Amino acid sequence: MYLLEHDAKTLLASHGIAVPAGVMVTHARELASADLAPGPWVVKGQITAGGRGKAGIIRKAATREAVAEAVAAILGATVKGRTVNAVRIEQQVREVEEAYIALLLDAAAGGVRVIMCAHGGMDIEALPADQIRSAVAELDAEAIRECVREIAGAWPDAKGRALRDAGERLAEVFVAREAMLVEINPLFVHGDGSWVAGDAKLVTDDSALARQPEIRALLEHRAAAYPEAAIKLEHGFDYVVVDPEGEIGLLTTGAGLSMMLIDELRQQGLKPYNFLDIRTGGMRGDPGRLVSVLRWMTEGRKLRVLLINIFAGITDLGEFSRLLVTALRTVSQLDVPVVARLVGNGLPEARPILEAGGVHLYTDLGAAVAEVKQVLQKAPR
């Protein structure tokens, strides 16, 4: 789960990480009663995406009037397909230098990659590679700390001391919270080597929620801020809107196959709306999962066709087809053509069921995608 900056900082602060004093508001009317730290301030739009500064949803404010203007301008803005529904108003940190530090799971290297740089901020990705140092450690707090000390030793000054201390502290957080990524950019460094997390990105493992009661409680309390993780927690499968402007709804199973389908469609210039791993084995004769998915898809403003891609091993396609037809009738407001590509167990039984339900059935994915293209050419935009 990719935490909003405010939630990431709240969690980091609970581990003793220094962060600027701040509050979160979701509506301009909350400002009157908000307990703001002494100014000046930074007003920061809360979305799970980078590049917020360049997108104009991070603004400085020297007066409460300027804070109100910034809040009004940022709330409701759309950036990278995400609507800003909350802002964090935090105290500015001044007279500091900037650095960068990140810990992330590196599957290819089989460990935790530690990355450090004596520069930070919005242009970190444009820096020459020789200014960024990294190494891989085992997934163990002490091993990560040792790696941190080795890398930070390249800077024998205040920044080096700050990077070392920050890295050692973040190693504990990374392991304790079963994180996939912890990134501080910028890391604000004072002349004496003390530091503050100017911004924070924290991505946790959804599969670890059962062992992370604080993160699970956050998710349950603020499900609207994390709809995809909340769906997985409540319904037991993955559903992610990958393009709010997408035209093709996908009803698919198998995470790898679903991602491959999205890549294939994009390579052909098509716009899939969502990723889905429906996990058909969890249906047990109940169309509830399918009904939920179809209802979520009705939120797609530009959805013009539904493509179903199911490769059935244990799943019986006859039963799946009966549940699908029931779900389509239940969610009649999803009024778009349906194209299905089914392969595997129970296909002969599935064919007449889908035909009776008005669903075009294919066993070849290329033919199904070709039908989708035809539908898009005919359907009004």
C-alpha positions as CSV (number, residue, x, y, z in Angstrom):
1,M,0.0,0.0,0.0
2,Y,1.4,3.4,-1.1
3,L,0.7,5.6,1.9
4,L,-0.2,9.3,1.5
5,E,2.6,11.5,2.7
6,H,0.7,12.6,5.8
7,D,0.1,9.0,6.8
8,A,3.7,8.0,6.0
9,K,5.0,10.8,8.2
10,T,2.6,10.0,11.0
11,L,3.9,6.4,10.9
12,L,7.5,7.4,10.7
13,A,7.1,9.8,13.6
14,S,5.8,7.0,15.7
15,H,9.2,5.4,15.2
16,G,11.0,8.6,16.3
17,I,11.7,9.9,12.8
18,A,11.8,13.7,12.8
19,V,9.2,15.3,10.5
20,P,7.9,18.8,10.2
21,A,4.9,19.6,12.4
22,G,1.7,19.4,10.2
23,V,-2.0,18.6,10.0
24,M,-4.2,17.2,7.3
25,V,-7.5,18.8,6.1
26,T,-10.0,17.5,3.6
27,H,-12.1,20.7,3.3
28,A,-11.4,24.4,3.4
29,R,-13.9,24.8,6.3
30,E,-11.6,22.8,8.5
31,L,-9.0,25.5,8.4
32,A,-10.7,27.6,11.0
33,S,-10.3,25.0,13.7
34,A,-7.0,23.4,12.4
35,D,-4.2,23.5,14.9
36,L,-1.5,24.8,12.6
37,A,2.1,24.9,13.7
38,P,3.8,28.4,13.7
39,G,4.3,29.6,10.1
40,P,5.4,30.0,7.4
41,W,3.9,26.9,6.0
42,V,3.9,24.5,3.0
43,V,0.6,23.3,1.7
44,K,0.9,19.8,0.1
45,G,-1.7,18.0,-2.0
46,Q,-2.0,14.4,-0.8
47,I,-2.0,11.9,-3.7
48,T,0.0,8.7,-4.1
49,A,2.2,9.9,-6.9
50,G,5.5,11.7,-7.3
51,G,6.1,15.0,-9.1
52,R,3.7,16.9,-6.9
53,G,5.8,20.0,-6.9
54,K,6.1,20.2,-10.6
55,A,2.4,19.6,-10.9
56,G,1.7,22.7,-8.7
57,I,0.1,21.0,-5.7
58,I,2.8,21.9,-3.3
59,R,2.8,25.6,-2.4
60,K,4.5,27.8,0.2
61,A,2.4,30.2,2.3
62,A,3.5,32.9,4.6
63,T,0.1,33.9,6.0
64,R,-3.1,32.0,7.0
65,E,-4.8,33.8,4.1
66,A,-2.3,32.4,1.7
67,V,-2.8,29.0,3.3
68,A,-6.5,29.3,2.6
69,E,-5.9,30.3,-1.0
70,A,-3.5,27.4,-1.5
71,V,-5.9,24.9,0.0
72,A,-8.8,26.2,-2.2
73,A,-6.6,25.9,-5.3
74,I,-5.2,22.4,-4.5
75,L,-8.2,20.5,-3.2
76,G,-10.2,19.0,-6.1
77,A,-7.3,19.3,-8.6
78,T,-6.6,16.3,-10.8
79,V,-2.9,15.2,-11.1
80,K,-1.8,12.1,-13.0
81,G,-5.4,10.9,-13.0
82,R,-5.8,11.3,-9.2
83,T,-8.1,13.8,-7.5
84,V,-6.6,15.6,-4.6
85,N,-9.0,15.0,-1.7
86,A,-6.7,16.2,1.2
87,V,-3.8,18.5,1.9
88,R,-1.1,18.5,4.5
89,I,-0.3,21.9,6.0
90,E,3.1,21.7,7.6
91,Q,5.7,24.1,9.0
92,Q,8.4,25.2,6.6
93,V,11.9,23.9,7.3
94,R,14.4,26.6,6.4
95,E,18.2,27.2,6.4
96,V,18.9,23.6,5.5
97,E,20.6,21.6,2.7
98,E,19.0,18.7,0.9
99,A,20.0,15.1,0.6
100,Y,18.3,11.8,-0.5
101,I,17.9,8.4,1.0
102,A,15.8,5.3,0.1
103,L,15.5,1.7,1.1
104,L,13.7,-0.6,-1.3
105,L,13.2,-4.3,-1.9
106,D,15.3,-5.3,-4.9
107,A,13.9,-8.7,-6.1
108,A,16.5,-9.0,-8.8
109,A,19.3,-8.5,-6.4
110,G,17.6,-10.6,-3.7
111,G,17.9,-8.0,-0.9
112,V,17.3,-4.5,0.2
113,R,18.9,-1.8,-2.0
114,V,20.1,1.2,-0.1
115,I,20.4,4.4,-2.2
116,M,22.0,7.7,-1.0
117,C,22.8,11.0,-2.6
118,A,24.2,14.3,-1.1
119,H,21.7,16.1,-3.2
120,G,17.9,15.9,-3.1
121,G,14.7,17.5,-4.3
122,M,12.6,17.5,-7.4
123,D,15.5,17.0,-9.8
124,I,17.1,14.0,-8.2
125,E,16.4,11.8,-11.2
126,A,18.3,14.2,-13.5
127,L,21.5,13.9,-11.5
128,P,24.5,12.1,-13.0
129,A,24.7,8.4,-11.9
130,D,28.1,8.9,-10.3
131,Q,26.6,11.2,-7.7
132,I,24.2,8.5,-6.5
133,R,25.6,5.7,-4.4
134,S,23.8,2.3,-3.7
135,A,24.5,-1.2,-2.5
136,V,22.4,-4.2,-1.5
137,A,22.0,-5.7,1.9
138,E,20.3,-8.7,3.3
139,L,16.7,-8.2,4.6
140,D,17.9,-7.8,8.2
141,A,18.1,-4.6,10.2
142,E,21.7,-4.9,11.2
143,A,22.8,-5.8,7.7
144,I,21.0,-2.8,6.3
145,R,22.6,-0.6,9.0
146,E,26.0,-1.8,8.1
147,C,25.3,-1.1,4.4
148,V,24.1,2.4,5.4
149,R,27.3,3.1,7.4
150,E,29.5,2.0,4.5
151,I,27.7,4.2,1.9
152,A,27.4,7.2,4.2
153,G,31.1,7.2,4.8
154,A,31.6,8.6,1.4
155,W,30.5,12.0,2.8
156,P,32.6,12.9,5.9
157,D,30.6,16.0,6.7
158,A,27.2,17.0,8.1
159,K,25.3,15.4,5.2
160,G,27.2,12.1,5.8
161,R,26.3,12.1,9.4
162,A,22.7,12.8,8.7
163,L,22.5,10.2,6.0
164,R,24.0,7.6,8.3
165,D,21.7,8.4,11.2
166,A,18.6,8.5,9.0
167,G,19.6,5.3,7.3
168,E,20.1,3.4,10.6
169,R,16.8,4.6,11.9
170,L,14.9,3.8,8.7
171,A,16.4,0.3,8.6
172,E,14.4,-0.4,11.8
173,V,11.3,1.0,10.3
174,F,11.7,-0.9,7.0
175,V,12.0,-4.3,8.7
176,A,9.4,-3.7,11.5
177,R,6.8,-2.5,9.0
178,E,7.6,-5.0,6.3
179,A,8.0,-2.2,3.9
180,M,8.7,-2.4,0.2
181,L,10.0,1.1,-0.1
182,V,10.9,3.9,2.3
183,E,12.1,7.1,0.5
184,I,13.0,10.5,2.1
185,N,13.4,13.2,-0.5
186,P,14.4,15.7,0.4
187,L,16.1,14.9,3.6
188,F,16.6,18.3,5.2
189,V,20.1,18.5,6.8
190,H,21.1,21.2,9.4
191,G,24.7,22.4,9.7
192,D,25.2,20.3,12.9
193,G,24.2,17.1,11.1
194,S,20.7,16.9,12.5
195,W,17.9,16.2,10.0
196,V,14.2,16.2,9.2
197,A,12.2,14.2,6.7
198,G,11.0,16.9,4.3
199,D,9.0,14.4,2.3
200,A,8.3,10.7,2.8
201,K,7.2,7.9,0.5
202,L,6.3,4.7,2.2
203,V,5.0,1.6,0.4
204,T,4.0,-1.4,2.5
205,D,3.2,-5.0,1.6
206,D,-0.6,-5.6,1.5
207,S,0.0,-9.2,2.2
208,A,1.5,-8.3,5.6
209,L,-1.6,-6.4,6.9
210,A,-2.5,-9.3,9.2
211,R,0.8,-8.7,11.0
212,Q,0.6,-4.9,10.9
213,P,-2.4,-3.9,13.0
214,E,-1.7,-0.1,12.9
215,I,-1.6,-0.1,9.1
216,R,-4.7,-2.2,8.9
217,A,-6.5,0.1,11.3
218,L,-5.4,3.1,9.1
219,L,-6.8,1.3,6.0
220,E,-10.1,0.5,7.7
221,H,-10.5,4.0,9.1
222,R,-9.6,5.8,5.8
223,A,-10.7,3.3,3.2
224,A,-11.7,6.1,0.8
225,A,-8.1,7.3,0.6
226,Y,-6.9,3.8,-0.3
227,P,-9.7,2.2,-2.4
228,E,-7.6,-0.5,-4.0
229,A,-6.0,-1.8,-0.8
230,A,-9.4,-1.6,0.9
231,I,-11.0,-3.6,-1.9
232,K,-8.3,-6.3,-1.5
233,L,-8.8,-6.4,2.3
234,E,-12.6,-6.6,2.1
235,H,-13.1,-8.7,-1.0
236,G,-9.9,-10.8,-1.2
237,F,-8.8,-9.9,-4.7
238,D,-7.0,-7.1,-6.6
239,Y,-8.8,-4.4,-8.6
240,V,-6.8,-1.3,-9.7
241,V,-7.8,1.5,-12.0
242,V,-4.8,1.9,-14.2
243,D,-6.2,4.7,-16.5
244,P,-9.3,6.7,-15.5
245,E,-9.7,7.6,-19.2
246,G,-9.5,4.0,-20.2
247,E,-12.0,2.6,-22.7
248,I,-11.7,-1.2,-22.1
249,G,-12.9,-2.7,-18.9
250,L,-11.0,-5.9,-18.1
251,L,-12.5,-8.9,-16.3
252,T,-9.5,-11.2,-15.9
253,T,-7.8,-13.7,-13.5
254,G,-4.2,-14.4,-12.9
255,A,-2.0,-11.4,-12.0
256,G,0.7,-12.2,-14.5
257,L,-1.7,-12.9,-17.4
258,S,-3.7,-9.8,-16.5
259,M,-0.6,-7.5,-16.6
260,M,0.5,-9.1,-19.9
261,L,-2.9,-8.4,-21.4
262,I,-2.7,-4.7,-20.3
263,D,0.8,-4.5,-21.9
264,E,-0.5,-6.1,-25.1
265,L,-3.4,-3.7,-25.4
266,R,-1.3,-0.7,-24.8
267,Q,1.2,-1.8,-27.5
268,Q,-1.7,-1.9,-29.9
269,G,-2.6,1.7,-29.0
270,L,-5.6,0.7,-26.9
271,K,-6.5,2.1,-23.5
272,P,-7.4,-0.5,-20.8
273,Y,-9.3,0.9,-17.8
274,N,-8.3,-1.5,-15.0
275,F,-6.2,-4.3,-13.7
276,L,-8.0,-7.2,-12.2
277,D,-7.2,-10.6,-10.7
278,I,-10.7,-11.8,-9.9
279,R,-9.5,-15.2,-8.4
280,T,-12.5,-17.2,-9.7
281,G,-11.8,-20.0,-7.2
282,G,-13.3,-17.7,-4.5
283,M,-16.7,-17.4,-6.1
284,R,-18.2,-20.7,-4.8
285,G,-21.4,-20.3,-6.9
286,D,-21.9,-16.7,-5.9
287,P,-21.9,-13.9,-8.5
288,G,-21.1,-11.3,-5.8
289,R,-17.5,-10.8,-6.8
290,L,-18.5,-10.3,-10.4
291,V,-21.3,-7.9,-9.5
292,S,-18.9,-5.8,-7.4
293,V,-16.4,-5.6,-10.2
294,L,-19.0,-4.6,-12.8
295,R,-20.3,-1.9,-10.5
296,W,-16.9,-0.5,-9.9
297,M,-16.4,-0.4,-13.7
298,T,-19.5,1.8,-14.1
299,E,-17.3,4.6,-12.7
300,G,-15.2,4.5,-15.9
301,R,-16.3,7.7,-17.6
302,K,-15.1,6.6,-21.0
303,L,-15.6,2.8,-20.8
304,R,-17.0,1.5,-24.1
305,V,-16.4,-2.3,-24.0
306,L,-15.8,-5.1,-21.6
307,L,-13.1,-7.7,-22.4
308,I,-13.1,-10.9,-20.4
309,N,-10.0,-13.1,-20.4
310,I,-10.2,-16.3,-18.4
311,F,-7.8,-19.2,-18.6
312,A,-9.5,-22.0,-16.6
313,G,-7.7,-24.8,-14.9
314,I,-9.7,-25.6,-11.7
315,T,-12.4,-23.1,-12.6
316,D,-15.4,-24.5,-14.4
317,L,-16.2,-22.2,-17.3
318,G,-19.8,-23.4,-17.4
319,E,-20.4,-22.2,-13.8
320,F,-18.4,-19.1,-14.4
321,S,-20.5,-18.2,-17.4
322,R,-23.7,-18.7,-15.5
323,L,-22.4,-16.3,-12.8
324,L,-21.2,-13.8,-15.3
325,V,-24.6,-13.7,-17.1
326,T,-26.3,-13.2,-13.8
327,A,-23.9,-10.4,-12.8
328,L,-24.3,-8.6,-16.2
329,R,-28.1,-8.7,-15.8
330,T,-27.8,-7.4,-12.2
331,V,-25.5,-4.5,-13.2
332,S,-27.6,-3.4,-16.2
333,Q,-26.2,0.1,-15.9
334,L,-22.9,-1.2,-17.4
335,D,-24.4,-0.9,-20.9
336,V,-21.4,-1.8,-23.1
337,P,-20.7,-4.6,-25.5
338,V,-19.1,-7.7,-23.9
339,V,-16.3,-9.7,-25.6
340,A,-15.1,-12.9,-23.9
341,R,-12.0,-15.0,-24.5
342,L,-12.3,-18.3,-22.5
343,V,-10.0,-21.3,-22.6
344,G,-10.0,-24.4,-20.4
345,N,-12.2,-26.6,-18.3
346,G,-15.9,-26.5,-19.1
347,L,-15.7,-24.5,-22.4
348,P,-18.4,-26.5,-24.3
349,E,-20.9,-25.9,-21.5
350,A,-20.0,-22.2,-21.4
351,R,-20.6,-21.5,-25.1
352,P,-24.4,-21.7,-25.2
353,I,-24.8,-19.9,-21.9
354,L,-22.8,-16.9,-23.1
355,E,-24.5,-16.9,-26.5
356,A,-27.9,-16.8,-24.8
357,G,-26.6,-13.9,-22.7
358,G,-25.5,-11.9,-25.7
359,V,-21.7,-12.3,-25.1
360,H,-19.3,-12.8,-28.0
361,L,-17.1,-15.8,-27.2
362,Y,-13.6,-16.5,-28.6
363,T,-10.9,-18.9,-27.7
364,D,-8.2,-17.0,-29.4
365,L,-7.1,-13.8,-27.7
366,G,-6.0,-12.1,-30.9
367,A,-9.5,-12.6,-32.3
368,A,-11.1,-11.3,-29.2
369,V,-8.9,-8.2,-29.2
370,A,-9.7,-7.7,-32.9
371,E,-13.4,-7.7,-32.0
372,V,-12.7,-5.2,-29.2
373,K,-11.1,-2.9,-31.8
374,Q,-14.2,-3.2,-34.1
375,V,-16.4,-2.3,-31.2
376,L,-14.4,0.8,-30.3
377,Q,-14.5,1.9,-33.9
378,K,-18.3,1.7,-34.0
379,A,-19.1,2.8,-30.4
380,P,-19.6,6.6,-29.9
381,R,-16.9,8.4,-27.8
